[in-house]
């Protein structure tokens, strides 16, 4: 039995031991060269723990490169392990425009096996550490993609069969292969998947906790990546709400990776009420802007920055042009990192590295988590 006067010291020691044993948060970078070659020195391997290279595609039921430069680019990113041996490199397959082949591929045991055979060959050929499945979305059309009701069950089966192949390969080679998914942060995604089963299979769930508001999908403006729900928000949408929904669906906090957008959304024709927040608006001429283009081109050029102390995100509004911009900055990114630490999530991921060419947002993430 411990003496009463030793309890504080014991508790402190135990707390330090537990904290030391906890894995460091993941910093997952989606790298999307988009038909271009990755330039040497453009990726700092010490600021991230994982690269999800986007995107491979599915053609004739097999995984294939998405772009002509992929082989060269994959060689470039895998070479970064020389500088950071702990860096893992995954290939992400699918994406919003590339998910059309999932439903047919996952339909039967035979079609799934064919795909998995091709995945094993692809990983070996390019010296990769695993696969990120970005099916947008099982049981739903996504960007007009083919889907069917069977997707819900087949999604689980596909992931389970991938896991078994990965585990069998690890027993032979001793090399761990990671399996992750990109998940839509919505009730629709949860309704069309078996997340309690999926969570037991995958290493992590990359929660796409952004695009809650988009100019093309709703009549009013809003934060597209609010951390907490503002009571004034008609949609009651936030990353925090999505985290709780996924936890309730069976995904443990230690497998959830919080998504951060390195881009903003722009609305036009927004009336000057509440500085444009939660007001009617239309898609702007530049409906999507990378972070690296937002601050130098907008701040100080007619746009004022405002901060939502509840949602913990900024926005910009131009009262003359009636333009509203929802985006992330260093302050909001740091708030999200504090949330990850406080809730013991697995880490953060962001889409995408190229949108932060100056490295401000990544620097804020690294400083906050490391």
Helices and strands as residue ranges (DSSP letters): G 4-6, H 7-21, E 26-31, E 50-59, E 62-64, H 70-78, G 79-82, E 88-94, H 102-105, H 109-126, E 130-134, H 151-173, E 178-184, H 187-191, H 195-201, E 204-208, H 239-248, G 253-255, E 256-261, E 263-268, G 274-276, E 282-290, H 291-298, E 304-308, E 313-318, E 323-326, H 330-342, E 347-351, G 353-355, H 360-369
